[in-house]
Amino acid sequence: MTIAISVKINDGVVLAADSASTVIGEIPGPQGLAPVSNIYNNTNKAFNLRKGWPIGAVTWGAGSLGNASISTLIKDLRDRFSGRDAKRRDWELNRKTYTMEQVARKLREFILEQYTEARKTVPNITDLGFMVAGYSAGAALADEYLVEITNEECAPPRLLHKNEESGISWAGMGEPLNRLVLGYGTGLPVVMQQNLGVPADQIQPAIQAIPLMPAQNLASFATPNTA
């Protein structure tokens, strides 16, 4: 599973992800075909959407649609945005007028088109998501949008932070970051209520009183790794 992150501050926006991917297949065994998984650590999950421009995306979920990897599909989208796709000249971005909302909507349209085509031959495709971030033409601050296909549904792009806001967003296997940033796992409210008998109306006040992380973890988080 992927951990995808977008961090936005006044001075810029950073997109990051791990590079691991899991490929699941089958091999012959004593009792027929047996499932097997291989993990590779050189997958590209963060992309520039037009070379030389401050617009990019990070992805999680399905690593491919049909026979094409997400990385390959994004290269095709980059060609459209750059005006190199002769069949889709209308997708070329105008350097003076493009917006991040336009970029996010076009990415959604493109990926949904590829997803729909892939489902004709591969009915069960893992959910797929993107955080699209960068600067609209002439903008002083960055914007971030979420594009996500979940249960075969894909809502319009959702703005993650208001233009003047800063913050961190994450997706994919988010539990480690839930614990690091929020200070608790997503299952804590259920444990507090069912195992510890904490009344429902006291769960949020109790959670807010929990330190964000132990002191040693805080020190480790703040100290650069110099090894």
C-alpha positions as CSV (number, residue, x, y, z in Angstrom):
1,M,0.0,0.0,0.0
2,T,1.1,3.5,-0.8
3,I,1.6,6.5,1.5
4,A,1.0,9.7,-0.6
5,I,1.5,13.1,0.9
6,S,1.0,16.7,-0.1
7,V,2.4,19.5,2.1
8,K,1.4,23.0,1.4
9,I,3.0,26.2,2.9
10,N,3.1,29.8,1.8
11,D,6.4,29.2,0.0
12,G,5.3,26.2,-2.0
13,V,3.9,22.7,-2.1
14,V,5.6,19.3,-2.0
15,L,4.2,16.0,-3.3
16,A,5.8,12.8,-2.1
17,A,5.2,9.0,-2.0
18,D,7.0,5.8,-1.3
19,S,8.3,3.8,-4.3
20,A,7.0,0.3,-3.4
21,S,4.5,-1.6,-5.6
22,T,2.9,-5.0,-5.1
23,V,2.2,-7.3,-8.1
24,I,-0.1,-10.2,-7.3
25,G,-0.2,-13.3,-9.4
26,E,-0.6,-17.1,-9.3
27,I,1.9,-20.0,-9.5
28,P,1.2,-23.7,-9.8
29,G,1.1,-25.5,-6.5
30,P,0.3,-29.0,-5.1
31,Q,-3.4,-28.1,-5.0
32,G,-3.6,-26.0,-8.1
33,L,-2.8,-22.3,-8.6
34,A,-1.6,-20.5,-5.5
35,P,-1.5,-16.7,-5.0
36,V,1.9,-15.0,-4.9
37,S,2.9,-11.4,-4.5
38,N,6.1,-9.6,-5.4
39,I,7.1,-6.3,-4.1
40,Y,9.2,-3.9,-6.2
41,N,10.8,-0.7,-4.9
42,N,11.3,1.5,-7.9
43,T,7.8,2.6,-8.8
44,N,7.3,6.3,-9.8
45,K,4.2,7.7,-8.0
46,A,4.9,11.4,-8.2
47,F,4.7,13.1,-11.5
48,N,5.2,16.5,-13.2
49,L,2.2,17.2,-15.4
50,R,4.0,19.5,-17.8
51,K,7.7,19.7,-17.9
52,G,9.0,23.1,-16.6
53,W,5.7,24.1,-15.1
54,P,4.8,24.1,-11.4
55,I,2.1,21.5,-11.7
56,G,2.2,17.9,-10.5
57,A,0.4,14.9,-9.1
58,V,0.9,12.0,-6.7
59,T,-1.0,8.7,-6.9
60,W,-2.0,5.7,-4.8
61,G,-4.1,2.6,-5.3
62,A,-4.1,0.8,-8.6
63,G,-0.7,0.7,-10.2
64,S,-2.1,0.2,-13.7
65,L,-5.2,0.3,-15.8
66,G,-5.4,-2.6,-18.2
67,N,-1.9,-3.1,-19.7
68,A,-0.7,0.4,-19.1
69,S,0.9,1.5,-15.8
70,I,-0.2,4.8,-14.2
71,S,3.2,6.2,-14.9
72,T,2.8,5.5,-18.7
73,L,-0.8,7.0,-18.7
74,I,0.5,10.2,-17.0
75,K,3.1,10.5,-19.8
76,D,0.2,10.4,-22.3
77,L,-1.7,13.1,-20.3
78,R,1.5,15.2,-20.2
79,D,1.7,15.0,-24.0
80,R,-1.9,16.3,-24.2
81,F,-1.2,19.1,-21.8
82,S,2.0,20.0,-23.8
83,G,0.2,20.0,-27.2
84,R,2.2,16.9,-28.5
85,D,-0.9,14.7,-28.9
86,A,-2.0,15.6,-32.4
87,K,-5.5,14.1,-31.8
88,R,-6.1,16.2,-28.7
89,R,-4.8,19.6,-29.4
90,D,-7.7,21.1,-27.5
91,W,-6.1,19.8,-24.3
92,E,-3.0,21.9,-24.5
93,L,-2.7,24.2,-21.5
94,N,-2.4,27.9,-22.1
95,R,0.6,29.2,-20.0
96,K,-1.1,32.5,-19.3
97,T,-4.6,31.3,-18.4
98,Y,-4.5,27.8,-17.0
99,T,-5.8,27.0,-13.5
100,M,-5.2,24.1,-11.2
101,E,-8.9,23.4,-11.1
102,Q,-8.8,23.0,-14.9
103,V,-5.7,20.7,-14.6
104,A,-7.5,18.6,-11.9
105,R,-10.7,18.3,-14.0
106,K,-8.8,17.3,-17.1
107,L,-6.8,14.7,-15.1
108,R,-10.1,13.3,-13.8
109,E,-11.6,13.2,-17.3
110,F,-8.5,11.4,-18.7
111,I,-8.2,8.8,-15.9
112,L,-11.9,8.1,-15.8
113,E,-11.8,7.5,-19.6
114,Q,-8.8,5.1,-19.1
115,Y,-10.5,3.4,-16.1
116,T,-13.8,2.8,-18.0
117,E,-11.9,1.3,-20.9
118,A,-9.8,-1.0,-18.7
119,R,-12.9,-2.3,-16.9
120,K,-14.1,-3.8,-20.1
121,T,-11.4,-6.5,-19.8
122,V,-10.5,-6.3,-16.0
123,P,-13.8,-6.0,-14.1
124,N,-12.3,-5.7,-10.6
125,I,-9.8,-2.8,-10.5
126,T,-8.5,-1.5,-7.2
127,D,-9.6,2.0,-6.2
128,L,-7.3,4.8,-7.5
129,G,-6.6,8.3,-6.3
130,F,-4.5,11.4,-7.1
131,M,-3.6,14.6,-5.3
132,V,-3.0,17.3,-8.0
133,A,-1.1,20.3,-6.8
134,G,0.7,23.4,-8.1
135,Y,0.3,27.0,-9.2
136,S,-2.3,28.4,-11.5
137,A,-1.1,30.9,-14.1
138,G,0.1,34.0,-12.3
139,A,-0.9,32.7,-8.8
140,A,1.2,33.6,-5.7
141,L,-0.1,30.5,-3.7
142,A,-0.5,26.9,-4.7
143,D,-3.7,24.9,-4.8
144,E,-4.3,21.1,-4.1
145,Y,-7.1,19.0,-5.5
146,L,-8.2,15.4,-4.7
147,V,-9.3,13.2,-7.6
148,E,-10.4,9.7,-6.4
149,I,-12.1,6.7,-7.9
150,T,-13.8,4.7,-5.1
151,N,-16.3,1.9,-5.6
152,E,-16.3,2.7,-9.4
153,E,-17.5,6.3,-8.6
154,C,-15.5,9.4,-9.2
155,A,-16.7,12.7,-7.8
156,P,-15.5,16.1,-9.2
157,P,-12.1,17.3,-8.0
158,R,-12.2,18.5,-4.3
159,L,-10.1,21.4,-3.1
160,L,-8.0,20.2,-0.1
161,H,-7.1,23.6,1.4
162,K,-8.4,27.0,0.7
163,N,-5.9,29.1,-1.4
164,E,-4.6,31.0,1.6
165,E,-4.4,28.0,3.9
166,S,-1.4,25.7,4.6
167,G,-1.5,22.1,5.7
168,I,-0.7,18.5,5.1
169,S,-2.9,15.9,3.3
170,W,-2.2,12.2,3.0
171,A,-3.9,9.2,1.4
172,G,-3.3,5.5,0.7
173,M,-2.1,3.6,3.8
174,G,-2.7,6.5,6.1
175,E,-2.6,4.9,9.5
176,P,1.1,5.6,10.2
177,L,0.5,9.3,9.4
178,N,-2.7,9.3,11.4
179,R,-0.7,8.3,14.4
180,L,2.2,10.6,13.7
181,V,0.3,13.8,12.9
182,L,-3.0,13.3,14.8
183,G,-1.4,11.3,17.6
184,Y,-3.8,8.3,17.5
185,G,-5.0,5.6,15.2
186,T,-8.4,5.6,13.5
187,G,-9.6,2.7,15.7
188,L,-9.0,4.5,19.0
189,P,-12.6,5.9,19.4
190,V,-14.0,2.4,19.0
191,V,-11.6,0.9,21.5
192,M,-12.3,3.7,24.0
193,Q,-16.0,3.2,23.8
194,Q,-16.3,-0.6,23.5
195,N,-13.3,-1.8,25.5
196,L,-12.8,1.0,28.0
197,G,-16.4,2.1,28.5
198,V,-15.8,5.8,27.7
199,P,-19.2,7.5,27.0
200,A,-19.6,8.6,23.4
201,D,-19.9,12.3,24.3
202,Q,-16.5,12.1,26.1
203,I,-14.5,10.4,23.4
204,Q,-13.5,13.6,21.4
205,P,-12.5,15.6,24.6
206,A,-10.5,12.6,25.7
207,I,-8.7,12.3,22.4
208,Q,-7.9,16.0,22.3
209,A,-6.1,15.5,25.7
210,I,-3.8,12.8,24.3
211,P,-0.2,14.1,23.5
212,L,0.4,14.1,19.8
213,M,3.4,11.7,20.1
214,P,5.8,10.5,22.9
215,A,8.7,12.9,23.6
216,Q,11.3,10.5,22.0
217,N,9.3,10.2,18.8
218,L,8.9,14.0,18.7
219,A,12.7,14.3,19.1
220,S,13.3,11.7,16.3
221,F,10.8,13.4,14.0
222,A,12.6,16.8,14.5
223,T,16.2,15.5,14.2
224,P,17.6,15.1,10.7
225,N,19.0,11.7,9.8
226,T,22.7,12.2,9.3
227,A,23.6,8.5,8.8
